[in-house]
Amino acid sequence: MKLIIAYDDGRTQELEPKKVEIISSREGNIAHYKIATRGEITIIFHAFVPTTEMVTLTPKLPDLKIEEKIDSSRKYQMSANEMINAAKSRIRGSPEYNCVYCGEPASNSYQGKRVCSECFSQLSSKGESEEFLRYVNRKLMRKLVGNQQR
């Protein structure tokens, strides 16, 4: 495939895009060509051309997309639960449970300990590691500095 660009001043430029990948689609396989040049004129060109070649890039499986959406909805739900618990604690005067790490209203439990949703998401990914402890220290310092400024 060659790309010929005809400029208004009569000049022409011939470029040859490189094949980047072959993608599967409902209509068949599609070859993705692209070229990007910099200089006096910047050119960015993409072309998607039907092909019979084998697929080189497999799109994300639908179940993986669904899992990601479920995870994001769980995170949203944890945040919502924490906000609800915070509102309840303000109405009652004192929170029902506090996070054992940072003192925020707890909405989850991790290994039998009541924790807030932020600490829970950090614990879920990092466990009780040094990295998590650094996160808690930073969170407590921000909270302390915020209270002193009021």
Secondary structure, 3 states (H helix, E strand, C coil): CCEEEECCCCCEEEECCEEEEEEEECCEEEEEEEEEECCCCCEEEEEEEEECCCCCECCCCHHHHHHHHHHHHHHHHHHHHHHHHHHHHHHHCCCCCECCCCCCECCEEECCEEECHHHHHHHHHHCCCHHHHHHHHHHHHHHHHHHHHC
